[in-house]
Amino acid sequence: MEEIIHHISKWRYEILLFDLDDTLLDFEVNEKASLTKLFSDNGISFTKEVYDIYNAVNKELWDGYERGTIDLEEVLNTRFSKALLKLGMTVDGVLWEKQYRVLLGNGYQLIDGAFDLCKQLSETHRLFIITNGVTETQLNRLKLSNLFPFFEDIFTSQEIGYQKPAREFFDYVKEHIKNFRKENALVIGDSLNSDIKGGCLAGIDTCWINQKNITAASEAPSTYTLNRLTDLNKILKVTVM
């Protein structure tokens, strides 16, 4: 252990705070597969029109959650009932959410290079997950993907009671990581609105993983921008002299 700590101390960033969905795990692939099965099981064809309506409703609810105007339970328990109401159908949103949660929790498609990167970095850095997802679902997906052993701890908005980008979320993370120093930490994620903005508000350097090559202005510019997760090594190879 002493040898590992001595090695880590040479690095500019010792503590790596990883977002999970669309940073390490391909949420879009997992989501579409889970939704297709969910709708099919309930006798509804999951067409592009249905997906677009669901996606718009879901995004609006999650945006409200990240702004702090609605709670997580409202997002989860109303998104299906609200989306299907637009299609002229009345469903039990809570029941649909329970079915969806089981399907989604079994989805663990990795972003290219994520496993090898995390395995390598876990030998030289301290890795943590910071996610706005549901605790049980995210833990299950981490275990199924075999990423779980590489992380020292997992922080979820459901557990904390606040969501990224809220300062309170990151205050909790900082208080619960032993020997945390913000100058030696890096937030890594795909979302400008939650990961990058949250890191900036907390005074922590950030790395935006812009895998879709999005051109977007942000009130919270990232310290670094990468198009591929595996390029993270280019940043982390810089050591403290």
Secondary structure, DSSP 8 states (H G I E B T S, - for coil): -HHHHHHHTTBS--EEEE--BTTTB-HHHHHHHHHHHHHHHTT----HHHHHHHHHHHHHHHHHHHHTSS-HHHHHHHHHHHHHHTTT----HHHHHHHHHHHHHT---B-TTHHHHHHHHTTTSEEEEEESS-HHHHHHHHHHTT-GGG-SEEEEHHHHS--TT-HHHHHHHHHTSTT--GGGEEEEES-IIIIIHHHHHTT-EEEEE-TT------SS--SEEESSGGGHHHHHT-B--
